[in-house]
Each structure stands twice: as structure tokens, then as C-alpha cells.
């Protein structure tokens, strides 16, 4: 039976995980600690300190994590997760490594078995591109390993007691994106582009369309799937055609291929929305900072932060293996990037309205439709057809 568990800890914005959560203590706090250390230690304090040191030493002596990524350098999905894993390593003393698999899924199964046969204690993989199915297939054969699958379906069945899955209500974050895109569109035509036609992507699109309709009942929405998944040039051609057709705002749900959308937006003097992390910030600090100017906001899927919380639970001994944890706006799993570009490009009245809708979703006053609510895919296609130009 599927067991669903919502994370109780609200997570910080993804940008915090990308920047890292470390840093020295304020001088005042440090002084207090030094003064305290100078006092004669009580027996119970000494014992507690010894136990704490032993726990820290144990964490640093044992444990290694392998993070499986299709491609680093996407300034989005994979980079977000890897930043979180690196923070986990720094925080708890794990040895961390990343395996970049590329896009050829025919090689994934053998790659996974090689990783399982290594000395890795924890293996973290995304659910997409078939990785979730591979983990579920083999996890029970490696009971000494622990597996974390992130970006799973909200309907995923967790069948092994050494697996924990994390799902994100992408429809909720995309609902906010749809609203702001519709509000900012002067032509009344907006679009979204993705790498693949699958349920996870279509959950983004379902929320996006419904958010746009909540803003403007007559909004026109075009959806596009990349002919060559992961190819920024191919996605750029799609985006250019859409912008030329009258679309003036486009939502990227394409990871690294979103670069093509941002380039097309620059060339066409249009607007775009990023995904997974605050892509305005990531591109501002990249070799192509000019692309950041067209990214008015991003739908953040706080992957890195959610992985940190999972390992916080592991460290605390409160993790419940064999469960699915579902994170939406209320749990801090998804949200809209509120940065200087968002505040500069989006009028205050629109931002206030988006914030109001976000609050209603958080409180459950608005139930955002999901792709997984449809009886079958044909119902989703009916929604898509109803808003096509």
C-alpha cells in the first residue's frame, strides 16, 4: 500500500542551497562560546560533548553518497540537486560523488548496477528518464543500500523498505507561473516548452494552463515538446517560432535546453520564465549574464533543499523508509522566485495578486488541478485543445 508522508519542515529557497548554508558564526556568538568553554566543565557536559564528538566522528568515518545526474551544468534541475548533495556532505561528513549518465537511457540499467556494486551507502537518483523504475526494480536486491528517488510522481508506489521517494506538486508552482505569464502578456498568447511528453511534464503544463485561465479566461496557450530532448538549439528553434507567432512570454520546463528559450527571448525582445532553480540568479553569475535579463521569474522546485531535509531526518533517526513524501507550496517544495528582476519587470499589483493566490493555494483554499487527476491522457489533451491559438 502506498504510504504518503508530507515533510514537516518548511525549506529555504533553492538559492540558499546553491550558495551553500555554511559560514562563520557572528563574532558575538563566537565570543559567548569561547567564554563558556573557559568555564569548568560539568561531568554531564563533558559526557554530552564526548557523545557529540563520537557521533560526528562516526558520520565522517562512514558513509558515501552517489548522486546520479544526466548532465551537470544545466543551471537548473541537476545542478540544484548536486548543490544539495554537496551541502549534505559538508554538513554530515559524507563522501559525495556524482555520476553523469548522459541522455542514452539504454545504458542506465548497467550503470545503476555498477553503482550498486560499489561501496556507496546512499544512492540518489531522479525518477525521470526511467531511473525511478530501475531503482524500484533492483532496490530490494541491495538491502544494505539506501536509495532516495526525487522528482517522483505524486502517485508513485514505494515497494521497498530501503527507498524513500520525494515528489513535488509541480502543478502548484506552475499555476503561479501561468498566472503571472498571462498577466504580463500583451498579445494574449503565452507558451511553455519541455523536453519530453510525459506525466511529470504534463503536470507542469496542467497547472500552467489553469493558472493562466485564472488570470484571463480568453488567454491562448501553446505547448511544445523538444524534438531532441536536452538540445538547446532545437528548443531555441521552437521558441523562436512561437515568439514569431505572437507569443510574448514563454515558460521553460526544459532544464539545460531552456538556454535556447532564453536566447530566443533575447533575440525577439520577449520574456521568459525559468524552472527548478532561480535561473535569473544562476544566469546572472554565468558566462552569459545578459540572458538573465529576460527571465522575469522562475518556478522553483527546491530539490537540493528537500534532499538536505531527507538527510537531516536520517541523521535524527526520524526518516521513514518505504514512504513517498509529497511537497507543494505549503511544504516549501515549490514556489516562485521573488528577486530583483521579478520586482523590476512585474508590476506591484500583479505581484500582490500572485502572492494572494499563493497564499490561497498554501491554505488549501485553491485546489490546483493536476495531470494525475485526469481519468486518462485524452482529458488532458482536451484541456490543451481548449486554449490553443
PyMOL commands that set and color helices and strands:
alter all, ss='L'
color gray80, all
select helices_A, chain A and resi 14-19+27-38+43-61+77-92+105-116+128-141+170-184+199-215+232-244+255-268+279-284+289-294+303-316+340-345+348-363+371-373+377-387
alter helices_A, ss='H'
color red, helices_A
select strands_A, chain A and resi 4-5+64-69+95-100+122-126+146-152+163-168+189-194+220-225+249-253+271-276+295-301+324-327+334-336
alter strands_A, ss='S'
color yellow, strands_A
deselect
rebuild
show_as cartoon
